[in-house]
Amino acid sequence: MRRLGLLFLCLLQFSCTSQVMEKINGVSFVASRNKALQTHVDEVMRINANHAAVMPFGFIRDIHSPEIIFDTDRQWFGETKQGAKQYIEMLHKNNIEVMLKPQIWIWRGEFTGTLIMKSEEDWKTLEESYDKFMLTYARVAQETNVAVLCIGTELEKFVINRPEYWKGLINKIRAIYKGKLTYAANWDEYKRTPFWEALDYIGIDAYFPLSESKTPSVEELKAGWKPWKEKIALLAKKVGKPVLFTEFGYRSMDYTAKKPWLVDENEERVNLNAQANAKRAIFEEFWKEDWFAGGYVWKWFIDHKRVGGAQDNRFTPQNKPAQEIIKKYYSSY
């Protein structure tokens, strides 16, 4: 009888703990000119975040150029290997896990998804250059023991045209880095990404169009999520991998959910309520799902006191009502 009682207690404990699924409650920790200080990390902790994406950068001249320039003394500190290590160290010191997310920037802000070479020779050069870039940061990821490494961000033309290269790259990374891998597919790209089975998370930059209203309500936004969410859930089930929103966010402006990917300098009126509603809707739709791993808010600047605020129509939720929405939901999961 005593054994049966102990068995029951063990099963009960297992059942309870298996249902407590801590989500990745992350911020995209934007690279800065400066080192990360304790005061910068304190602000991340105040919103109950348990993860941060650290994003060193490589630069390409144009969408047909095969050369990636990275880790130079002309870059901002946070964009370099040394800067990434320092950011990771500060975040880890405060028990915040890290996704290392090396990214490409094409001159004048050209969309990385259009990066495509004009010759086989250039494709080979790009592959060699991307190897150097990504394997450098795979070593950093292993040395610093980060939780997740993102192997690319919104590189659809590169991925679709060179699938065998990406399969080989994943194997090379696995030989160096022993943590979990993802890829950050754009919201309209993820269904065509061919290598999800080889990774640990289906990564999506979740800028799905949801509503054409100036200030959409939470219920309207949740209804807008329904068709997208069904497709995402089906892919997660088919592949057998959890979904991670490698980026998610909305600008604090009118019509924020119409084209959430917009990064232009438009003059749409500041709309703090629209941003807050969109944040609340995404949390209520996804964070309760067991196939959903969590995500990283786009974007979080390290100098908290100098950014965002009531007159800002950009992505950051800092010093806006959306910040309190994030804090509330991050404390719940």
N, C-alpha and C positions, 0 to 999 in steps of 0.2 A: 504493500500500500504506500509505503514511504517512497519507493522508487517511482511509482506512478505519479505521486504528487510532485516529485522533483522533475519528472519528464514534462508534466503539464506546465510547470513554471518556466522551464526552458523553452518550450514551444510558444508559450505566451510572450516571453521576452523577445524571442526571434520574430514573432509576428508583429509585435509593436515596433521594433527597431527597423524591420524591413519596410515599414510603411512611412518611416521618417526619412524622406529623401531630401537631403540638403542640396539645394540648387546652386549653380554657379551664378552668383549675384555680383556681376562685374561692372567695371568702368573701363573705358578706353582711355588710358593714361597718356595724354598727348605729350610727345617729345618737346622739350624746351631747350632754350639756350643754356639753362642752368642745371645744376645738380638738384636732385630731389632732397628736400629737407623733411625733418620730422613733422613740422607744421603742415606741409603739403599732404603727407599721408594721414595726418589726423583728420583732415576733412573727408577723406575717403572712408575712414572708419566711422565717422559721424552719420553716414547714410547706411551703415550696416553692410557695406560691401565686403565680400570675402574673397574676391578675385579682382585682378586688374590685367588688362592687355597692355604690354609694353611693345612699342612699335618703332624699331630702328628702320631707317630708310635707305633705299638705293635709288639712284636717279638715271633716267634714260633720256636722250636728247629728243627723240620723236617716236612715233608709233612704228616706224620701220627700222629703228636703230637697234643693233644687237648687243651693244655694250652697256653693262650696268656699272655705274660708278658708286662705290659705297665705302664707308668707314674712312673718310678723309678729314683733314684738319679744316676744311672749308664748310663742313656741316655743323649744325647745331649739336651741342653735347649729347642731348637725348636721342639723336638720330644715329649715333655711332655705337660701335661695339662696347667701348668703355662706358658710355652713357647708359646703354641698356643694362649692363652689369650693375652699375651703381643704383639704378632704379629698382632692379630686381632685389638687390641686397636690402634696400630700405623697406620695400614692401614685405619681403620675407621676415625681416626683423619685427614687423608688426603682425605676423601671422596671416598675411594676405597672400593667397596663391597667385600665380602668374601664368598667363598665356603669352608666350613670346610670339609676336606677329610681325615678322619682317615684311615691309611693304615696298612697292615700286611707285615712284612718282615720275610721271612723264612731263616734260617741260610744258609750261603753260596750262597744266591741268588736264591734258588730254586723257580721256577715259582709258584706263588700263585694259579693259576688256577688248579694246580694238587693236592691241599690240599684235602685229602680224608682219612676218618677214617676206621679202620679195624673191628670195632665192634659197636653195638648199644650203648653200654656204653660210648665208646669214642665219638660218635656223640653227645650224651647228654651232656657230659663234655664240648665239643667244643661249643655247643650252649649256655651253661651257661656262659662260658668264653667270648664268643663273645657278649652276652647280656651286661655283665659288661663293656666291652670295648666300645661298640657302644652307650649304654645308658649314660655312663659317658660323652661322647662327644655330645650327644643330649642335655644334660643339659648345657654344655658349649655353644653350638650353640644357645640355647634359652636365656641364660644369656647375651650373647654378641650380640644378635640380628643379626646374620649373615643371608645373603640372601638365601643361599643354604647349605644343608647338604647332603653329599654323603655317602650312607649307606654301601658301600663296593667297593672294587676295584679288578677286575679280579679274581673272586672266583668261577669259573664256576662249578667245581666238587661239591663244597659245596652247591651252589644254586640248581643244577640239582638233587642232591641226597636228599635235605631237603627242598622242596618247601613250605611245610606247616609252617616250622620254619620261613622262610623269610616273609611269609604273616603275621604271628603273630608279628614278629619283627617290621615290618612297622607300625602295629597298636600301638605297645608299643612306638615307636618313635613319632608317631603323637600325642600321649597323652602328650608328654613332649614338643616337639618342634613344633612351629606353622608356620615355614617358608616352603620353597619349598624343595622337596626331589628328589634325583637322585641316580643312581647306575652307577659305571664306568665299563661297560662291555668291555672286550677285543674286538678287531676288528673282530675276527672270532667267537665271543660268542654271540653278541647282539641279533641275530635272534632267539636264543633259550632261552633268558631270559624270565621267565614266568610272571613277575609281573609289566610290564611297566604301565599297566592301573592304578595301585595303586600309581604311582609316578607322579611327575610333569614334569620331563624331561626324555627323552630317552638318557642315558649317554653312550658315546662310546669313548674308547681310540683308536684314529683313525690312527693306524699304518698299513694301507692297502697297500699291494704291488702294485706299479703303473708302474714301468719301470725297465728294466734290463740294461739301458744305464749307462755309466760311468758318463756322465753329461747330464741328460735328459733336454730337452727344456721345457719351460712352456707349449707349445701346446701339447707336448708329454705327459706331466704329466696330463694335463686336459683330454686328451683322455683316459688315464689310469684310471681316476676317474669315467668316464661315467658309466660303469656297476655297480660299487659300489654305486654311488650316486643314481641311479635309485632304487636300492633295499632299501636304507636308506629312500628315499622319500616315497616309498610305505608303509613302516612300520610306518612312521610318520602319514601318512594319515589314515592307518588302526586303529592305536591306538588313534589317535587324540591328540598326545602330541608332543611338539617341540623337536628337536634333539639338544643335547649339546655335543660338543666334550670335554669331561672331561680331556683329554690330546690330544695334537697334536704336532708333531715335527719331525724333521729330523736331522740326524747327518751331520756335515760338512765334508763329505768324499765322495770318489768315490762310485758309485752305491748306493747312499743314499736311493733311492726309491725302491730298489729291495726287501730288507727285513728291513723295517723302524723300526722294533721293536728291532733290535740287540743292546744289551748293553754290548757286549764283549769288550775285549781289543785288537781288531784286529789292524793291522798296515796299513789298507787301507789309501791311500794318502789323505791328507787334500784337500777338494774340497769345497771352499766357495761358488762358483757359483751354484753348485748342490743344496746346502741347500737353498740358496736364491730363486732359481727357484721353488723349491718345496713349499716354504712358499707362494710365489706369486700365484702359481696354486691353492692352497687350499683356499686362500682368494677369488680369482676370481670365483671359482666354488661354494662356499657355502655362503659367507657372504651376497649375494644379495637375498637369498631365504627366503621367509617369514616363512617357517616351520623350519628354522634353527635359534637356539637361540644364537650361538656363541661358544667360547671355550677358553681353557687355554693352553698356550704355555708350552711345556715341554723342558727344565726346566730353571728356573731363580734363580740364586744364589744371596744371599743378599749382598755379598761383591763384587759388580760389577767390581771394578777396577782390581781385582786379578784373574778373570776367563775369559774363552773363548779366543778370539784373533785369529790372523792369523795362528798360529801353532797348534790349537786345532781341533781335529776331532770328538769331542763329541756333545751331543745334544744342549747344550746351544747356543742361537743365540747372546749372549752378546759379544760386541766388534767385531762383524763380519758384513758383508753386510746384512745378514738376519735381523739383528736388525733394520736397516733402512726400510726394507720391512714391518716389523711389525708396526713400527711407522707410516708409510704412510697409511696403510690400517686401523689401529686403529683410525686414525684421520678422516677417511671417514665414519665410521659407529658408 
